[in-house]
Amino acid sequence: DEDVLWRIHPYRETVDMFLFDSAGASYGGNGVPFDWQVLARTDVDKPFFLSGGIGPEDADRVREFAAGQSDLFAVDVNSRFESAPGVKDMDKVAGFCRTLRGG
């Protein structure tokens, strides 16, 4: 939510990076999208992972978001990249990475 800076402030000096994700009904992956616009309006000033319901179809959106975020360190992808529970489909991952790189 809009309170992201207030919520992360106490940890700024003790963490190496942040991971921004969405809360869901259960622990772990919920496929709930994170509102990236909160980060677009925030100076995190620390490397961060982007997470929260990111599937193969989100590559262009992630790429556009990443263009304005010098602190974006990594993207956490979800189960829509899997061919079986817990098994990533590397063709989907590779395609996603190509799109992120602009290829």
N, C-alpha and C positions, 0 to 999 in steps of 0.2 A: 504494500500500500504506500501511500505518500509519506509515511513515517519512516521510510527505509534508512535515511541518514541517522535519525534519532535512534533507531533500533541497532544499527551496526556500530555506532560511535564507541560504546564501551569496549569493543573488541579490536578496534583499529590498531592498537599498539601490540597486541598479542597474537594476531593471526597473520599468516603469510598471504592468504587469499580468502575470498568469500565465495559462497555458492548461493545463487539466487534461484529459488524454486517456489512452487506453489504448495500450500497445504492441501491435503485431500482427506478423504474419509478414512483411508487406511495408511499404514506405514509403507514407505517405499513409493515406487512409481504409481501415480494415480492418473497420469495423462492429462492433468489439469494445466492448461496454459498459464504461464507467468506473464504478467503485464509488463512487457519490456519497456514501455513508454515511461514507467516510473524511473527506470535506470537512465533513459535518454535525457531526463530532466534533472539527473543527479550526478554530482561529481564524486564518484566512489573513491577515486584516488588510491586504489589498491587493485591488484589483479583479481579477476573474478571469473567464475564458471557461470555460464548461462544454462539454465535447466528449466523444466516445467512443460512437459507435453510436447517436446520437439520431435517431429516425425520427418520422414523423407520429403514430404510436400512443403515443408517450412524452409527449405534451403535458401530460396530467394529472399524471404523475409529476414532470415538470420544474416545473410550477406549484407543486406541493406542496413540492418541494425549495427552490424560489426563495423561498417565503414565509419561510423561516428563515435566508436568506442575504443580508444587506445588502450584501455585497461582490460578489455575482454581477453581472457587467457585460453579458455576452452569452452566447448559446447558439449553438454551431456545429452545424448540421444536416448530415445525411449524404446519400448518394446515393438513399436511399428517397424523397427529395423531388424527384427528377429525372424528367422525361418522356423524356429521352435523355441519354446520357453528357455530363456537364458542363452540362446545361440544367435549371435548377430549374423545377418546376411551381409557378407562383405561386399557384394556387388551394390547393395543399397547404400552401404556406408561410403564406398568409393564414389558413387554417383553424387552423393550429398557433398562430399569433400571437393569434388571437381566443381560443382556449382558454387561452393563457397569461395573457391579460388578464382572463379570467373571463367572457367573453361568448359 
